Amino acid sequence: MYTAIIHEEDGIFIADCPEAGTVSQGTTIEEALKNLREATELYLDECPTNLVAA
């Protein structure tokens, strides 16, 4: 499991995964998390690392 940090800017929710360095956005918190999960999975598939999930 990875960390998701979410904040809102101008009506858009920004989601950031600091462990992987991925960022995404959405119009709702749920959409931002879904998009972040997808972006992080794609990133880790392309660039596997030795990240350890806490």
C-alpha distance matrix in Angstrom:
0.0 3.8 7.0 9.5 13.1 15.7 19.4 22.5 25.4 28.5 27.1 24.1 20.5 18.7 14.9 13.6 10.5 12.1 10.1 11.3 14.3 14.1 15.9 17.1 19.2 20.6 23.4 21.2 17.9 16.7 18.1 16.6 13.0 14.1 15.7 12.8 10.5 13.7 14.5 11.3 11.7 15.4 15.1 13.0 15.6 18.4 17.4 15.2 14.4 13.6 10.4 8.7 5.0 6.1
3.8 0.0 3.8 6.6 10.0 12.9 16.5 19.8 22.4 25.7 24.6 21.6 18.0 15.8 12.0 10.2 6.9 8.3 6.8 8.3 10.9 11.0 12.7 14.4 16.7 18.5 21.5 19.6 16.3 15.9 16.9 14.7 11.5 13.2 14.1 10.7 9.4 12.7 12.7 9.5 11.0 14.3 13.4 12.0 15.1 17.3 16.0 14.5 13.3 13.0 9.4 8.7 5.7 6.8
7.0 3.8 0.0 3.8 6.5 9.8 13.3 16.7 19.4 22.9 22.0 19.2 15.5 13.4 9.8 8.0 5.6 6.8 7.1 9.2 10.6 10.8 11.6 13.3 15.1 17.1 19.7 17.9 14.3 14.7 16.0 13.4 10.7 13.3 14.1 10.6 10.5 14.0 13.6 11.0 13.4 16.4 15.2 14.6 17.9 19.7 18.3 17.2 15.9 15.7 11.9 11.4 8.8 8.6
9.5 6.6 3.8 0.0 3.8 6.3 10.0 13.2 16.0 19.3 18.3 15.5 11.8 9.8 6.2 5.5 4.9 7.4 9.1 10.2 10.5 9.7 9.2 10.4 11.6 13.4 16.0 14.2 10.8 11.6 12.7 9.8 7.6 10.8 11.3 8.1 9.1 12.6 12.2 10.5 13.3 15.9 15.1 15.3 18.5 20.0 19.1 18.8 17.9 18.4 14.8 14.8 12.2 12.3
13.1 10.0 6.5 3.8 0.0 3.8 6.8 10.4 13.1 16.7 16.1 13.7 10.1 8.0 5.6 5.1 6.5 7.9 10.7 12.1 11.3 10.7 9.4 10.6 11.2 13.2 15.3 13.8 10.6 12.6 13.6 10.3 9.3 13.0 13.0 10.1 12.1 15.2 14.3 13.2 16.4 18.5 17.4 18.1 21.4 22.5 21.4 21.4 20.3 20.9 17.3 17.5 15.2 14.9
15.7 12.9 9.8 6.3 3.8 0.0 3.8 7.0 10.0 13.3 12.5 10.2 6.6 5.5 4.4 6.4 9.1 11.1 14.1 14.8 13.6 12.2 9.7 9.7 9.0 10.4 11.9 10.5 7.6 10.4 11.3 8.1 8.3 12.0 12.0 10.1 12.6 15.4 14.7 14.6 17.7 19.5 18.8 20.1 23.0 24.1 23.4 23.8 23.2 24.1 20.6 20.9 18.5 18.3
19.4 16.5 13.3 10.0 6.8 3.8 0.0 3.8 6.8 10.2 9.9 8.4 5.7 5.4 6.8 8.8 12.0 13.4 16.9 17.5 15.6 14.3 11.3 11.1 9.6 10.8 11.5 10.8 8.9 12.4 12.9 9.9 11.2 14.7 14.3 12.9 15.8 18.2 17.2 17.5 20.8 22.2 21.4 23.1 26.0 26.6 26.0 26.8 26.1 27.1 23.7 24.2 22.0 21.7
22.5 19.8 16.7 13.2 10.4 7.0 3.8 0.0 3.8 6.6 6.3 5.6 4.4 6.0 8.8 11.5 15.1 16.7 20.1 20.4 18.2 16.5 13.0 11.9 9.3 9.7 9.4 9.4 8.9 12.6 12.6 10.2 12.6 15.6 14.9 14.4 17.6 19.4 18.6 19.6 22.7 23.7 23.3 25.3 27.9 28.4 28.2 29.3 28.9 30.2 26.9 27.6 25.3 25.2
25.4 22.4 19.4 16.0 13.1 10.0 6.8 3.8 0.0 3.8 5.5 5.3 6.4 7.3 10.9 13.1 16.9 18.3 21.8 21.7 19.1 17.3 13.7 12.5 10.0 10.7 10.3 11.6 11.9 15.4 14.7 12.3 15.2 17.8 16.4 16.1 19.6 21.0 19.6 21.0 24.3 24.8 24.1 26.6 29.1 29.1 28.9 30.5 30.2 31.8 28.7 29.8 27.8 28.0
28.5 25.7 22.9 19.3 16.7 13.3 10.2 6.6 3.8 0.0 3.8 5.6 8.4 10.2 13.9 16.5 20.3 21.8 25.4 25.0 22.3 20.3 16.6 14.8 11.8 11.6 10.1 12.1 13.5 16.8 15.7 14.1 17.4 19.5 18.1 18.6 22.0 23.0 21.8 23.7 26.8 27.0 26.7 29.4 31.6 31.5 31.7 33.4 33.4 35.2 32.1 33.3 31.2 31.5
27.1 24.6 22.0 18.3 16.1 12.5 9.9 6.3 5.5 3.8 0.0 3.8 6.7 9.7 13.1 16.3 19.9 22.0 25.3 24.9 22.6 20.2 16.5 14.1 10.6 9.3 7.0 8.8 10.7 13.7 12.9 11.9 15.2 17.1 16.3 17.2 20.3 21.3 20.8 22.8 25.5 25.9 26.1 28.6 30.7 31.0 31.4 32.9 33.2 34.9 31.7 32.7 30.3 30.5
24.1 21.6 19.2 15.5 13.7 10.2 8.4 5.6 5.3 5.6 3.8 0.0 3.8 6.4 9.8 13.0 16.6 18.9 22.1 21.4 19.2 16.6 12.8 10.3 6.8 6.0 5.1 7.2 8.8 11.6 10.2 8.6 12.2 14.0 12.7 13.5 16.8 17.7 17.0 19.0 21.8 22.1 22.3 24.9 26.9 27.2 27.7 29.2 29.5 31.4 28.4 29.5 27.2 27.8
20.5 18.0 15.5 11.8 10.1 6.6 5.7 4.4 6.4 8.4 6.7 3.8 0.0 3.8 6.5 10.0 13.4 15.9 18.9 18.5 16.7 14.2 10.7 8.5 5.5 5.4 6.0 6.2 6.0 9.2 8.4 6.1 9.0 11.5 10.7 10.8 14.0 15.5 15.0 16.4 19.3 20.2 20.2 22.4 24.6 25.3 25.5 26.6 26.8 28.4 25.2 26.1 23.7 24.1
18.7 15.8 13.4 9.8 8.0 5.5 5.4 6.0 7.3 10.2 9.7 6.4 3.8 0.0 3.8 6.6 10.3 12.5 15.7 15.2 13.1 10.8 7.2 6.0 4.4 6.8 8.9 9.4 8.2 10.9 9.9 6.4 8.7 11.4 9.9 8.9 12.5 14.0 12.7 13.9 17.1 17.9 17.3 19.6 22.1 22.5 22.4 23.6 23.6 25.2 22.1 23.3 21.3 21.9
14.9 12.0 9.8 6.2 5.6 4.4 6.8 8.8 10.9 13.9 13.1 9.8 6.5 3.8 0.0 3.8 6.9 9.7 12.5 12.1 10.7 8.4 5.7 5.3 5.7 8.2 11.0 10.4 8.2 9.9 9.5 5.7 6.3 9.4 8.3 6.2 9.4 11.6 10.5 10.9 14.1 15.4 14.9 16.6 19.3 20.1 19.8 20.6 20.5 21.9 18.7 19.7 17.5 18.3
13.6 10.2 8.0 5.5 5.1 6.4 8.8 11.5 13.1 16.5 16.3 13.0 10.0 6.6 3.8 0.0 3.8 6.0 9.1 8.9 7.2 5.9 4.4 6.6 8.6 11.6 14.7 14.2 11.8 13.2 12.8 9.2 8.8 11.6 10.3 7.1 9.8 12.1 10.2 9.6 13.2 14.5 13.1 14.6 17.7 18.3 17.3 18.1 17.5 18.8 15.6 16.9 15.2 16.1
10.5 6.9 5.6 4.9 6.5 9.1 12.0 15.1 16.9 20.3 19.9 16.6 13.4 10.3 6.9 3.8 0.0 3.8 5.6 5.8 5.6 5.3 6.3 8.9 11.6 14.4 17.6 16.8 14.0 14.7 14.6 11.3 9.8 12.1 11.2 7.5 8.8 11.4 9.7 7.7 11.1 13.0 11.3 11.8 15.3 16.2 14.9 15.0 14.1 15.2 11.9 13.1 11.6 12.8
12.1 8.3 6.8 7.4 7.9 11.1 13.4 16.7 18.3 21.8 22.0 18.9 15.9 12.5 9.7 6.0 3.8 0.0 3.8 5.5 4.9 6.9 8.5 11.8 14.5 17.6 20.7 20.0 17.1 18.2 18.2 14.8 13.5 15.9 14.9 11.1 12.5 14.9 12.7 10.4 13.7 15.3 12.9 13.1 16.8 17.3 15.2 15.2 13.5 14.2 10.9 12.3 11.6 12.5
10.1 6.8 7.1 9.1 10.7 14.1 16.9 20.1 21.8 25.4 25.3 22.1 18.9 15.7 12.5 9.1 5.6 3.8 0.0 3.8 5.7 8.1 10.8 14.0 17.0 20.0 23.2 22.3 19.4 19.8 19.9 16.8 14.9 16.8 16.0 12.3 12.5 14.8 12.9 9.7 12.4 14.3 11.7 10.9 14.7 15.5 13.1 12.3 10.2 10.5 7.1 8.7 8.5 10.1
11.3 8.3 9.2 10.2 12.1 14.8 17.5 20.4 21.7 25.0 24.9 21.4 18.5 15.2 12.1 8.9 5.8 5.5 3.8 0.0 3.8 5.5 9.0 12.1 15.6 18.7 22.2 21.8 19.2 19.4 18.8 15.8 14.2 15.4 14.1 10.5 10.8 12.2 9.9 6.8 9.6 10.9 8.0 7.8 11.5 11.9 9.8 9.8 8.6 10.2 7.6 10.2 10.3 12.7
14.3 10.9 10.6 10.5 11.3 13.6 15.6 18.2 19.1 22.3 22.6 19.2 16.7 13.1 10.7 7.2 5.6 4.9 5.7 3.8 0.0 3.8 6.8 10.4 13.8 17.3 20.8 20.8 18.6 19.3 18.4 15.1 14.3 15.8 13.9 10.5 12.0 13.2 10.1 8.3 11.8 12.2 9.2 10.3 13.9 13.5 11.5 12.5 11.5 13.4 11.1 13.7 13.7 15.6
14.1 11.0 10.8 9.7 10.7 12.2 14.3 16.5 17.3 20.3 20.2 16.6 14.2 10.8 8.4 5.9 5.3 6.9 8.1 5.5 3.8 0.0 3.8 6.9 10.6 14.0 17.6 17.8 15.9 16.4 15.0 11.9 11.4 12.5 10.2 7.1 9.1 9.9 6.7 5.9 9.6 9.9 7.7 9.8 12.8 12.7 11.8 13.2 13.2 15.4 13.1 15.5 14.8 16.9
15.9 12.7 11.6 9.2 9.4 9.7 11.3 13.0 13.7 16.6 16.5 12.8 10.7 7.2 5.7 4.4 6.3 8.5 10.8 9.0 6.8 3.8 0.0 3.8 7.1 10.7 14.2 14.7 13.2 14.2 12.6 9.2 9.8 11.3 8.7 6.2 9.4 10.3 7.5 8.1 11.8 12.0 10.6 13.1 15.8 15.7 15.3 16.8 17.0 19.1 16.5 18.5 17.3 19.0
17.1 14.4 13.3 10.4 10.6 9.7 11.1 11.9 12.5 14.8 14.1 10.3 8.5 6.0 5.3 6.6 8.9 11.8 14.0 12.1 10.4 6.9 3.8 0.0 3.8 7.2 10.8 11.7 10.9 11.6 9.4 6.3 7.9 8.9 5.9 5.0 8.7 9.1 7.1 9.1 12.2 12.2 12.0 14.7 16.7 17.0 17.3 18.9 19.6 21.9 19.3 21.1 19.4 21.1
19.2 16.7 15.1 11.6 11.2 9.0 9.6 9.3 10.0 11.8 10.6 6.8 5.5 4.4 5.7 8.6 11.6 14.5 17.0 15.6 13.8 10.6 7.1 3.8 0.0 3.8 7.2 8.5 8.5 9.8 7.4 4.5 7.8 9.0 6.6 7.2 10.7 11.2 10.2 12.4 15.1 15.4 15.6 18.2 20.1 20.5 21.1 22.6 23.3 25.4 22.6 24.1 22.1 23.3
20.6 18.5 17.1 13.4 13.2 10.4 10.8 9.7 10.7 11.6 9.3 6.0 5.4 6.8 8.2 11.6 14.4 17.6 20.0 18.7 17.3 14.0 10.7 7.2 3.8 0.0 3.8 5.4 6.7 7.7 4.9 4.1 7.8 8.5 7.2 9.1 11.9 12.3 12.3 14.8 16.9 17.3 18.2 20.7 22.2 22.9 23.9 25.2 26.1 28.1 25.3 26.5 24.1 25.1
23.4 21.5 19.7 16.0 15.3 11.9 11.5 9.4 10.3 10.1 7.0 5.1 6.0 8.9 11.0 14.7 17.6 20.7 23.2 22.2 20.8 17.6 14.2 10.8 7.2 3.8 0.0 3.8 7.0 8.4 6.5 7.0 10.4 11.2 10.6 12.6 15.2 15.7 16.1 18.4 20.4 20.9 22.0 24.4 25.8 26.6 27.7 29.0 29.8 31.7 28.8 29.7 27.1 27.9
21.2 19.6 17.9 14.2 13.8 10.5 10.8 9.4 11.6 12.1 8.8 7.2 6.2 9.4 10.4 14.2 16.8 20.0 22.3 21.8 20.8 17.8 14.7 11.7 8.5 5.4 3.8 0.0 3.8 5.3 5.2 6.2 8.6 9.9 10.5 12.2 14.2 15.4 16.3 18.1 19.9 21.1 22.2 24.1 25.7 27.0 27.9 28.7 29.3 30.9 27.7 28.2 25.3 25.7
17.9 16.3 14.3 10.8 10.6 7.6 8.9 8.9 11.9 13.5 10.7 8.8 6.0 8.2 8.2 11.8 14.0 17.1 19.4 19.2 18.6 15.9 13.2 10.9 8.5 6.7 7.0 3.8 0.0 3.8 5.5 5.1 6.2 8.6 9.9 10.4 12.2 14.3 15.2 16.2 18.2 19.9 20.7 22.2 24.1 25.7 26.1 26.6 26.9 28.1 24.8 24.9 21.9 22.1
16.7 15.9 14.7 11.6 12.6 10.4 12.4 12.6 15.4 16.8 13.7 11.6 9.2 10.9 9.9 13.2 14.7 18.2 19.8 19.4 19.3 16.4 14.2 11.6 9.8 7.7 8.4 5.3 3.8 0.0 3.8 5.5 5.2 6.1 8.6 9.8 10.5 12.4 14.2 15.2 16.5 18.4 19.8 21.0 22.5 24.5 25.3 25.6 26.2 27.5 24.3 24.4 21.2 21.7
18.1 16.9 16.0 12.7 13.6 11.3 12.9 12.6 14.7 15.7 12.9 10.2 8.4 9.9 9.5 12.8 14.6 18.2 19.9 18.8 18.4 15.0 12.6 9.4 7.4 4.9 6.5 5.2 5.5 3.8 0.0 3.8 5.4 5.0 6.0 8.4 9.8 10.6 12.1 14.0 15.3 16.5 18.1 19.8 21.1 22.6 23.8 24.5 25.6 27.3 24.4 25.1 22.3 23.3
16.6 14.7 13.4 9.8 10.3 8.1 9.9 10.2 12.3 14.1 11.9 8.6 6.1 6.4 5.7 9.2 11.3 14.8 16.8 15.8 15.1 11.9 9.2 6.3 4.5 4.1 7.0 6.2 5.1 5.5 3.8 0.0 3.8 5.5 5.1 6.0 8.5 9.9 10.4 12.0 14.1 15.3 16.1 18.0 19.8 21.0 21.7 22.6 23.3 25.0 22.0 22.8 20.2 21.2
13.0 11.5 10.7 7.6 9.3 8.3 11.2 12.6 15.2 17.4 15.2 12.2 9.0 8.7 6.3 8.8 9.8 13.5 14.9 14.2 14.3 11.4 9.8 7.9 7.8 7.8 10.4 8.6 6.2 5.2 5.4 3.8 0.0 3.8 5.4 5.0 6.0 8.6 9.7 10.3 12.1 14.1 15.0 16.2 18.1 19.9 20.4 20.6 21.2 22.5 19.4 19.8 17.0 17.9
14.1 13.2 13.3 10.8 13.0 12.0 14.7 15.6 17.8 19.5 17.1 14.0 11.5 11.4 9.4 11.6 12.1 15.9 16.8 15.4 15.8 12.5 11.3 8.9 9.0 8.5 11.2 9.9 8.6 6.1 5.0 5.5 3.8 0.0 3.8 5.5 5.1 6.3 8.7 9.9 10.7 12.4 14.2 15.4 16.6 18.6 19.8 20.1 21.3 23.0 20.3 20.9 18.1 19.6
15.7 14.1 14.1 11.3 13.0 12.0 14.3 14.9 16.4 18.1 16.3 12.7 10.7 9.9 8.3 10.3 11.2 14.9 16.0 14.1 13.9 10.2 8.7 5.9 6.6 7.2 10.6 10.5 9.9 8.6 6.0 5.1 5.4 3.8 0.0 3.8 5.4 5.1 6.1 8.5 9.9 10.6 12.1 14.2 15.4 16.6 17.9 18.9 20.3 22.4 19.9 21.2 19.0 20.8
12.8 10.7 10.6 8.1 10.1 10.1 12.9 14.4 16.1 18.6 17.2 13.5 10.8 8.9 6.2 7.1 7.5 11.1 12.3 10.5 10.5 7.1 6.2 5.0 7.2 9.1 12.6 12.2 10.4 9.8 8.4 6.0 5.0 5.5 3.8 0.0 3.8 5.4 5.0 5.9 8.4 9.8 10.3 12.0 14.0 15.3 15.8 16.6 17.4 19.3 16.6 17.8 15.7 17.5
10.5 9.4 10.5 9.1 12.1 12.6 15.8 17.6 19.6 22.0 20.3 16.8 14.0 12.5 9.4 9.8 8.8 12.5 12.5 10.8 12.0 9.1 9.4 8.7 10.7 11.9 15.2 14.2 12.2 10.5 9.8 8.5 6.0 5.1 5.4 3.8 0.0 3.8 5.5 5.2 6.1 8.6 9.9 10.5 12.2 14.3 15.1 15.1 16.2 17.9 15.3 16.2 13.9 16.0
13.7 12.7 14.0 12.6 15.2 15.4 18.2 19.4 21.0 23.0 21.3 17.7 15.5 14.0 11.6 12.1 11.4 14.9 14.8 12.2 13.2 9.9 10.3 9.1 11.2 12.3 15.7 15.4 14.3 12.4 10.6 9.9 8.6 6.3 5.1 5.4 3.8 0.0 3.8 5.5 5.2 6.2 8.5 10.0 10.6 12.4 14.0 14.7 16.6 18.9 16.9 18.3 16.5 19.1
14.5 12.7 13.6 12.2 14.3 14.7 17.2 18.6 19.6 21.8 20.8 17.0 15.0 12.7 10.5 10.2 9.7 12.7 12.9 9.9 10.1 6.7 7.5 7.1 10.2 12.3 16.1 16.3 15.2 14.2 12.1 10.4 9.7 8.7 6.1 5.0 5.5 3.8 0.0 3.8 5.5 5.2 6.1 8.6 9.9 10.7 11.9 13.3 14.9 17.5 15.7 17.7 16.5 19.1
11.3 9.5 11.0 10.5 13.2 14.6 17.5 19.6 21.0 23.7 22.8 19.0 16.4 13.9 10.9 9.6 7.7 10.4 9.7 6.8 8.3 5.9 8.1 9.1 12.4 14.8 18.4 18.1 16.2 15.2 14.0 12.0 10.3 9.9 8.5 5.9 5.2 5.5 3.8 0.0 3.8 5.4 5.0 6.1 8.5 9.9 10.1 10.6 11.8 14.0 12.0 13.9 12.8 15.6
11.7 11.0 13.4 13.3 16.4 17.7 20.8 22.7 24.3 26.8 25.5 21.8 19.3 17.1 14.1 13.2 11.1 13.7 12.4 9.6 11.8 9.6 11.8 12.2 15.1 16.9 20.4 19.9 18.2 16.5 15.3 14.1 12.1 10.7 9.9 8.4 6.1 5.2 5.5 3.8 0.0 3.8 5.5 5.2 6.1 8.7 9.8 9.8 11.8 14.1 12.6 14.3 13.2 16.4
15.4 14.3 16.4 15.9 18.5 19.5 22.2 23.7 24.8 27.0 25.9 22.1 20.2 17.9 15.4 14.5 13.0 15.3 14.3 10.9 12.2 9.9 12.0 12.2 15.4 17.3 20.9 21.1 19.9 18.4 16.5 15.3 14.1 12.4 10.6 9.8 8.6 6.2 5.2 5.4 3.8 0.0 3.8 5.5 5.1 6.3 8.5 9.8 12.5 15.5 14.6 17.0 16.4 19.7
15.1 13.4 15.2 15.1 17.4 18.8 21.4 23.3 24.1 26.7 26.1 22.3 20.2 17.3 14.9 13.1 11.3 12.9 11.7 8.0 9.2 7.7 10.6 12.0 15.6 18.2 22.0 22.2 20.7 19.8 18.1 16.1 15.0 14.2 12.1 10.3 9.9 8.5 6.1 5.0 5.5 3.8 0.0 3.8 5.4 5.2 5.8 7.7 9.8 13.0 12.3 15.1 15.2 18.5
13.0 12.0 14.6 15.3 18.1 20.1 23.1 25.3 26.6 29.4 28.6 24.9 22.4 19.6 16.6 14.6 11.8 13.1 10.9 7.8 10.3 9.8 13.1 14.7 18.2 20.7 24.4 24.1 22.2 21.0 19.8 18.0 16.2 15.4 14.2 12.0 10.5 10.0 8.6 6.1 5.2 5.5 3.8 0.0 3.8 5.4 5.0 4.8 7.0 10.0 9.5 12.2 12.5 16.1
15.6 15.1 17.9 18.5 21.4 23.0 26.0 27.9 29.1 31.6 30.7 26.9 24.6 22.1 19.3 17.7 15.3 16.8 14.7 11.5 13.9 12.8 15.8 16.7 20.1 22.2 25.8 25.7 24.1 22.5 21.1 19.8 18.1 16.6 15.4 14.0 12.2 10.6 9.9 8.5 6.1 5.1 5.4 3.8 0.0 3.8 5.8 5.9 9.3 12.3 12.6 15.0 15.3 19.0
18.4 17.3 19.7 20.0 22.5 24.1 26.6 28.4 29.1 31.5 31.0 27.2 25.3 22.5 20.1 18.3 16.2 17.3 15.5 11.9 13.5 12.7 15.7 17.0 20.5 22.9 26.6 27.0 25.7 24.5 22.6 21.0 19.9 18.6 16.6 15.3 14.3 12.4 10.7 9.9 8.7 6.3 5.2 5.4 3.8 0.0 3.8 6.2 9.6 13.1 13.8 16.9 17.7 21.3
17.4 16.0 18.3 19.1 21.4 23.4 26.0 28.2 28.9 31.7 31.4 27.7 25.5 22.4 19.8 17.3 14.9 15.2 13.1 9.8 11.5 11.8 15.3 17.3 21.1 23.9 27.7 27.9 26.1 25.3 23.8 21.7 20.4 19.8 17.9 15.8 15.1 14.0 11.9 10.1 9.8 8.5 5.8 5.0 5.8 3.8 0.0 3.8 6.3 10.1 11.0 14.4 15.8 19.4
15.2 14.5 17.2 18.8 21.4 23.8 26.8 29.3 30.5 33.4 32.9 29.2 26.6 23.6 20.6 18.1 15.0 15.2 12.3 9.8 12.5 13.2 16.8 18.9 22.6 25.2 29.0 28.7 26.6 25.6 24.5 22.6 20.6 20.1 18.9 16.6 15.1 14.7 13.3 10.6 9.8 9.8 7.7 4.8 5.9 6.2 3.8 0.0 3.8 7.0 8.4 11.5 13.1 16.8
14.4 13.3 15.9 17.9 20.3 23.2 26.1 28.9 30.2 33.4 33.2 29.5 26.8 23.6 20.5 17.5 14.1 13.5 10.2 8.6 11.5 13.2 17.0 19.6 23.3 26.1 29.8 29.3 26.9 26.2 25.6 23.3 21.2 21.3 20.3 17.4 16.2 16.6 14.9 11.8 11.8 12.5 9.8 7.0 9.3 9.6 6.3 3.8 0.0 3.7 5.5 8.9 11.2 14.6
13.6 13.0 15.7 18.4 20.9 24.1 27.1 30.2 31.8 35.2 34.9 31.4 28.4 25.2 21.9 18.8 15.2 14.2 10.5 10.2 13.4 15.4 19.1 21.9 25.4 28.1 31.7 30.9 28.1 27.5 27.3 25.0 22.5 23.0 22.4 19.3 17.9 18.9 17.5 14.0 14.1 15.5 13.0 10.0 12.3 13.1 10.1 7.0 3.7 0.0 3.8 6.3 9.5 12.5
10.4 9.4 11.9 14.8 17.3 20.6 23.7 26.9 28.7 32.1 31.7 28.4 25.2 22.1 18.7 15.6 11.9 10.9 7.1 7.6 11.1 13.1 16.5 19.3 22.6 25.3 28.8 27.7 24.8 24.3 24.4 22.0 19.4 20.3 19.9 16.6 15.3 16.9 15.7 12.0 12.6 14.6 12.3 9.5 12.6 13.8 11.0 8.4 5.5 3.8 0.0 3.8 6.4 9.4
8.7 8.7 11.4 14.8 17.5 20.9 24.2 27.6 29.8 33.3 32.7 29.5 26.1 23.3 19.7 16.9 13.1 12.3 8.7 10.2 13.7 15.5 18.5 21.1 24.1 26.5 29.7 28.2 24.9 24.4 25.1 22.8 19.8 20.9 21.2 17.8 16.2 18.3 17.7 13.9 14.3 17.0 15.1 12.2 15.0 16.9 14.4 11.5 8.9 6.3 3.8 0.0 3.8 6.3
5.0 5.7 8.8 12.2 15.2 18.5 22.0 25.3 27.8 31.2 30.3 27.2 23.7 21.3 17.5 15.2 11.6 11.6 8.5 10.3 13.7 14.8 17.3 19.4 22.1 24.1 27.1 25.3 21.9 21.2 22.3 20.2 17.0 18.1 19.0 15.7 13.9 16.5 16.5 12.8 13.2 16.4 15.2 12.5 15.3 17.7 15.8 13.1 11.2 9.5 6.4 3.8 0.0 3.8
6.1 6.8 8.6 12.3 14.9 18.3 21.7 25.2 28.0 31.5 30.5 27.8 24.1 21.9 18.3 16.1 12.8 12.5 10.1 12.7 15.6 16.9 19.0 21.1 23.3 25.1 27.9 25.7 22.1 21.7 23.3 21.2 17.9 19.6 20.8 17.5 16.0 19.1 19.1 15.6 16.4 19.7 18.5 16.1 19.0 21.3 19.4 16.8 14.6 12.5 9.4 6.3 3.8 0.0
